[in-house]
Amino acid sequence: QVHLVESGGGLVQTGGSLRLSCAASGGSLSRNTMAWFRQAAGKEREFVAALWRGGSSAYYRDSVRGRFTISEDNAKNEVYLHMNSLEHEDAAVYYCTTDQRLMLGDVRRHSAYNYWGQGTQVTVSS
């Protein structure tokens, strides 16, 4: 059973930066697809970024491409989301998720992932 714990959220001003971390336990995730989703109040959960099966490819939603970077440290079983130039629209609860059997076409679908963390809040102020 995979267990994910996010950290690093907080309050940041517009244009600022944060780094979210996700610590995984319950087995090696070196071959898993790791992803970040977010959910703002009153909105559906949406895809942010993913590393396909051990980091062979990275995928981003259009609105964060060039500002956010997803990375992982397989030795530590951790995945990160480096967020720069944060905007009000980035405020949300950010969730780490993973799956080993994900198909490439499902990378952006939250229902395709089996394991989720509890989330970490990101607040962006003026």
N, C-alpha and C positions, 0 to 999 in steps of 0.2 A: 504494500500500500504506500503510494507516494504521498508525502506531506510537504506542503509548500508554505513558506512564511515570508511575507513581504515586509519591507521596511524602507525608510527613507523619505516618506511623504512628509508634507508640512506646508507651511505658509510661505509663499514667495511672491515677490513683486513682479509685475509685468516686465518681461524681458530678462528675468532671472533664470537660474538654472537649478536643477535638482538631479540627483541620481537615486533611482529606486533600485533596491536589491531584492532578490528572491532567493532564499536558501531552501534547497530541496533535500529531503531525506527519504530513505526507503528504497534506495537502489541507485545505481549509476544512470544518469540521464544523458550520457554522451551520445546516444543514438536517438534521443527524443526530439521532437519539435517542441520548442519553448516559445511562449508567446506572452504578450501583454495585451490586455483588454482594459477598457475603462467604461465607467458608467456614471454619468452626471445625474443629478436629481431629476426625476421625472422623465428620464430618457432611457432608451434601450442600451444594453451593453454593446459596445462597439470595438472592433479590432483596432489595435494601435500598431503593433509590430510583432514579427515572428522570426525565429531562426529555425530553418528547416533542418530536421534530422542531424543534429550535431553541429550545426553552423555552416552547412554547405552553401546555403543561400539565405539572404535576409529579405524580408518583405515589410513594407510600411503602408499605412494609410496615407493618402495623398496629402492631407493637411499637416502631417508631421514630418514628412520626408524632407531631409536637409536640416531639420532641427533636432530630431530624436535619433539616437543610435542604440540599437540592441546589441548586447554582447554577452558572452558567457565565459565562465572559468570552470572547465570540466573537472579540474583537480579539486576545486572547492565545492563542486555541485551547486554553483550559483549562476544566476542570470541577472543582468543589469539592464536598466533603461536610463540612458543618459539623455536628459531633456534640457535643451537650451532654448533661449528666446521664447520663454513661456508666454502664452496668451490667455486671456480670460476663458476662451473656449476650451482650454486644456484642463480646466478645473474639473475634477471628478474623483471617484474612487478608482484606483488602478489595481487590477487583478493580474496575478501571475498564473499561468496555466501551462499544462503540458500533456502530451499524449505520445505514445510510442507508435500507434498504428494509423496515425492521421494520414490521409491522402493529400497530395499537394493541392488539389482543388478545394479542399476544405480548410485551408490554413486560416482563412478570414472568418470562419463560422464558429461562433462560440459554442454552439450545441455539439460540435464535433469533438470537443475536448473533455476528457474525463476527470482530470484532477485540477483543483483550484485552490488558491490561497484565500485568506480571509479579506484581503484588500488593504490598501493604504491610501489615505486621503491626501489629495493634492489640492491646495487652495491657492488661487492666483489673485492678488489684489493690485489695485492701481497704485 
